Amino acid sequence: MDNALSRKTLAYIFILAATAIIIIGYSLTIMDWQQASWFPILVFLVLIILSDAFPVTLPRGGSVTVSFATIAASILLFQPLIVIAIAISVELFLLYREKDRIKHLFNAAQLTISTGAAALVYRNLVIPTHELTINHFLAFIAAMVVFFLLNSSFVTLILAFVQEEKFKAIWLFNIKWCTFTFLSMAPLGALIAVIYINIGFWGLVLFLLPLILARHSFQSYMNMRQTFLDTIKSLSVAIDAKDPYTKGHSSRVADYVVSLARELKWPEDRVEFLQYIALIHDVGKVAVPEDILKKDSILSAEEFAIMKTHSEAGAEVIKGIKYFASGSDIIKHHHERWDGNGYPERVKGDEIPEGARILAVADAFDAMTSDRPYRKSLQPNLALKELEDCSGTQFDPKVVEAFIRIYPQ
C-alpha cells in the first residue's frame, strides 16, 4: 500500500481500527473462558497460517486466499473472540514484522469487524443442541453472507480510495472472483468443522490437500486469464507496429473506452469485453498494404477505399474466435457516423452498436491528439472542441458528452 495515502484513506483505516477495538471489547465481555480449549485453537492458528501463506491477486487489486474456509470453520467451532484472534493472527504478526504497517492495520481491522460480526450473528441465531439442525445451517448461511458483504466492501472501498476509482466499478468487477471463492470455501469450511468435531486433529491434516488443490485451481484460472489478456495486448502491439505513426494507439483507445463505458453505466463484464475489443479494433489493417498505411501524404480516393476495408476485414478475423465473435459488429461499425454517412454500411443513430459508438469517439480523439505523417497532433482542448462540433453528425451526442465529462479525470 502506498505510503502517501490521502487523509480520507487514513481516516477510513483509523475508523475501521476504532470499530474493531469496540468489537473486540464487546467480544471480551461475552467470552466464557471455561469453554476455551487451547489445543484446537492452536491447531486452527496453524491451519490459517498455512492457508493464508499464498494469496491469489484479483484483477482490480486485492487478493483472496483459502483461509476463508478456516475462518468459516472457526465460526462454527469457537466463540467470537477466538474467531477474531484466529482470523487476524497472520496480520498481527506481519504488523509487527513488516514496515508497511498501515496495510496490515487495515487488514487486521477489517478482518476483526468482518469475522467478529459474522461470529456474533451465528452465535445469536443458532439454537445450541448436540445435533445439527436446519437452524445451524441457516445461521451459518447468514454469518457467511455477513462476512462476505463486509469483507468485500471494506477491501473495495480502500481500493477505490487508493486507485481513485468508483467503488461500484471495482466491487462489481472483483465480486465475481470473490463469489467463486465464497461459494467453494464456505461449504468446505463447514465440512472442516464437522470433520474436526467427529475425527479430530488428523481429519484436518487430511483436509490440507483439498485446500491446497482449491488454491491451485483458482490460481491456475487467474493465470490463464492473465495469459489471455497478455496475448491480446501483444497482438495489439503487433497491429500498431505495422504503422509507426500509431504506436500505442490501441492501448490508449482501450483506456478511453473503459472509462467511457463505465461512465455510461455498462456492467463490468461488458466493460472488460469492450476493452479487449478496443485492443484489437484495428486488426483488419493486416489486410491493408503497408505502402498505404505508411504513406506520408493524404490518401487518394482509391487508397482510402482500400483503407476503409479494414473494419470489415477485422470483423471477419475475430468472427472465428469464439470469445470475440459477439464483438465483431463493434469492430465492423466503429467508423460509422451518427448521421449515416460513415462506412462500411452507412447505418446511423441507434442502429450502430453502442460499443462501436463508444469506440468511434475514443478512436477519433486519440487519432486527433497523435502525430500523423501529413499533420501534427491537436492539443487535447482543440480535439475535445472538434468532438463537440461533430456531436450529432459524426458522433453519438451522449457518448461525446460522457467523454468531455471524464477527460479531465
N, C-alpha and C positions, 0 to 999 in steps of 0.2 A: 504494500500500500504506500502511495506516495507520501513522503514526509511533509510536503507543503499542502496539507489539507486545508480546505476552506473552513471558516468559522462555523458555517452551517453544518458541515460534516462532523466537525469536532463536537459541536453542541449535541448533535444527534447521538454520537457514540457515548457521550457522558450521560445523556438522558437514559439511554439503554442501560448503562452501568448502574445508575441510581435505581432504576426499576428492578434490575437483577438483585441488588442488595436487599430491596424490600421483599422480593420473593424468597430469597434465602432466609431472611429474618422470619417470615411467616412460616416457612417450612420447618425452621428450628422449633417454633412454638408447638407444632403438632407432631413432632418427632417422638416416637416411642423407642427409646434406646434399648429396652429389654428385648425387643423383637429383632434387633440388628444382629446378623450373623456375619462375622468378618471374613470367613473363608470364601463364600460365594461373592462377596463384594470384591475381594481381591481377584478372584477368577474373572469377573466381568471387567475389572480395570485392565487386566492383561489383554482380554479379548478386544476391548475397544481400542487399545493402543495398537494392536496388530491390524485391526480392520481400518484404522484411521491413517495408517502409515503411507498409503498410496492413493492420493486423491486423483480424480479424473476431472480435468478442466472443462468447463462448459463453454459453448461458443461465444457468449457475450460477457465472459468473466465469471468469477466464482467457480466453485468446484463441488463435486459430490463424492462421497465415499460410501463403502458398505457398512460403515459404523452405525448407520441408521437402524440396521437390523438389531444391533446390540442395544441401542437406546430403546427401541420398541420392546425388546425382551425385558429390559430392566424396569420399564414402566409397569409391566405385569407382575414383576417379582419383588420390587423394593418400594420403600417409602419415598416420597418426593425429594427429600434432602439427599438421599443416597443416589437417586436417579440423576440429580443435578451434578453431584460430585463425580459420578462415572462419566457423564457427558462432557464435562469441562476439564477433566483431568489432563488430557493432552495439551489443551490450550494453556492451562495454568503452568505446565512445565515449560512450554515454549515462551510464555510470557516472562518467565524467569530467565531463560537461557538466551533468547534472541534480542537483537537490537530494535527490531521493528515492533515495539511493544504495543503500539496503538492498534495494530492489526489484530493481535491476539486478545487485546482487551475487548475489542468489538466482538470477536468470535466467542469469547467466553461469556460476554454479556448476553448476546442474542441466543446462545445455546441455553443459558440459565433460564431465560424467560420462556423460550420455546418448550424445553423439556419440563421445566417446572410447571408451566401452565397445563401441559398435556398430562403430566402425572397427577396434578390436582384434579383435573377433570375426571380422570379414570377413578381416582380414589373416592370422589364424591358421587359418581354414578353407579359404581359396582356395588352389588349386594354380596357381602362376604359369605361364601359357602365352601364346602370341601369338594364340590363337583363343579365342572364347567357348565355354564348355562348360557342361554341366549343373552342374558343380561351382561355377562362378561364380554361376549362378542360385540354387542352394541356399544358398551362403554369403551372397549378397545378401539373400535372404529372412530368414535367421537374424539378420543385422545389423539389418534393418528392424524385426523383432519386438522385439529387444532395445531399440532406440531408442524404439519406440512405448510399450512397457511402462514403461520407466524414466521417460521424459518425462511421460507421463500420470499416473503415480503420484506423482512429485515435485510436480507442479503441483496435483494433487488434495489432497495432504497439506497443502500450505501454505494452500489454500483452506479445508480442514477446520479448521485451527488458527485462521485469521483470522475465519472466519464462525461458528466454534464449532458446527459440524455434523459428522455422522458421515462418515468417509472413504468408506465404501461407497456411501452415498446420492449424494454428489457425483460419485464416479467412474462409477457406473452411469448417471447422468443425462447427464454430459458425454461418455461414451465413444462414444455413437452418433454425435455430431457429429464427434469426433476420428477415429473409424473411417472416416467418409466422406472426410475429408481424407487419411488414411493410404492408403486403397485407391486414391485417384486420384493422389496426389502421388508415391508410391513408384515405380510404373511410369514416370511422367513423368520422375522423377529418373534412372532407368536409361536412358531414351531420350536425355536430355540428355547423359549421359556418352558414349553410343555416337555421337551426332551430333558431339560435340566431338572425339572421337578420329578420326572419319572426315572431318569437314568443317572443324573448327576454329572460330575466333572467330565467323565470320559465321553459322555454324549456330546459335550461342547467341543471336545478335541476332534471328534468325527465331523462336526459341523464346520470346522475351519476350511475344509476342502470346498464345499459348495459356496462359501463366502468368497474364497479366492477365485473360483470359477465365475461367479456373478460379476466380480470386479473386472476380471479379464474380458468377459463378454462385452461389458459396457465400454471399456477402453478400446477394444477392437472396433466396435461400432463407431466410436468417435474418431479413431484413427482413419477408418475408411472414409468417413465424411470429410475429414480434413484433406485426405489424399485426393478426393474428388474435386474439392474446391481448389486445391493447388494445381491440379491438372487443367481446370478451366482457366485459371489465371495465367498459366504458362501458354495455353492456347491463345489467349487474348494478346499476350506479349508477342507471340509469333505473328499474329494477324497484323498488329500495329507495326511490326518490323518491316513489313512489305512496303510501307510508306514511311520514309524517315521523318516526314513532317507531322505524323500523327502518333509519335511515340508517347505512350502513357494515356492516349485518348480514351481507350475503352475503360480503363480503371477509373479515370476521373468521371466519365459518364456514369459508371456504375455507382460511384459515391453520390452523385447528384440524384440519381434515380432512387436510391434507398431513402434519402432524406425527403424527396418529393412524395414517394409512396406513403411514407409514414405520416407526412403532413396531411395527406388525403385520406388518412384513416384506413389504409389497407391492413389486413391481418398480417402478422409477422411471417407466416409460412409463405404467403404470396409475395411479400417484400423480398424474402430470401430468393425465391424463384426468379423474380424480376431482376434481381442483382446479377444472377448467373446469366440470364438472357442478355443483359446490358453488356456484360463482359465479352460476349461473342456476337454482338449485334452486327458487326462488320465482317463476319466470317465469309460472306459471299464475295468479298474483294479478292479472294484467292482465284476467282474466275475472271478477274479483270487484268488485262495485260499491264505489265509494270511500266511500259512507256507512257501509258495513260495516267497511272497512279502517280508517277514521278514527274509529270510534265510541269515545267516551271512557268507556264502561262495559262491563261483561261482556256478551257477545253472547247473544241469545236462542237457543233451540233451533233455530228456523228460520234465523236468521242464521248460526249455527255450521254448520248443514248446507250452506249456500251456501259458507262459507269452506272447508269440507272438500273442495270440488270442485277446489280449486286444484292439488292434487297430480296428479290425473288430467288436468286441463287442461294443466298443464306438460309432462306426458309426451307428450301429443298434439302439442304445439307442436314439441318437439325431435325427434319421430319423422321429421319431414320434412327434417331436416338430417342429411345422410349421416354426417358425422363424429360427431354426438352420438346417433345412433339407438340404438346399443347401450347407452347410458346412460339410456334412457327409463324402464326399470324402477326405477332408483335413485331418480329423481325421483318416480315414481308411488308408491313404497312407503316413502318416508322418514318417514311418520307412522304406519307400522305399529308394533305393540308386540310385544315378545318373547313375551308370553303370549297373543297372538292377539286382543286387544281393541282394536286400532288401526283405521285406515282407509287406503285405501278397500276392501280385500278381506279384511281380518281374517286375513291369513296370519300365521304365527307361527314362532318359532325360526329354524332354519337355512333355512326356506323363504323368508325375507326375504333379498334380495340383500345380501351383506356390505357393499357400498358404501352401501346405504340404512341399514344398522345403524350404520355409522360416521357418516354424515351426520346421523342422528337424534340421536346423543349431542352432536355439535358444535352442531347447531341448537338443541337444548334448553338447553345450557349458555349459549350466547350470549343466548337469549331470557330466561333467568332472571337474567342479570347486566346486562340492559338495562332502562331505564325503559319502562313501558307506561302508557297513559292511565289504567288502572284500578289500577295498583300501582307501587310503587317497585322498583328493581332489588335483587337479593340480593347480599350480599357473596360473593366467589368461594368462600370456605371453606364457606359455607352452601349454595351451589349444588353444590359437589362432594359435600357430605353428601347432598343431595337425589338426585343421580345414584346415589350408593352405595345409598341407601334403595330406589331404583326398579330397581336391578340385579336381573335375573332376572324382573321383571314387565314393566316398560316397555322396558328396555334390555338388550341383549346383555351379559352379565356380563364377557366377555372384552374387549369394547370399553371398558366403564366402567373396568375395571382399568387398561387401557392409558392412558386419558385421565388418570386420577388419577396415574399414574406420570410422564407427560410434562408435566402442567400447571406444576409448579414451574420447569421449564426456560424 
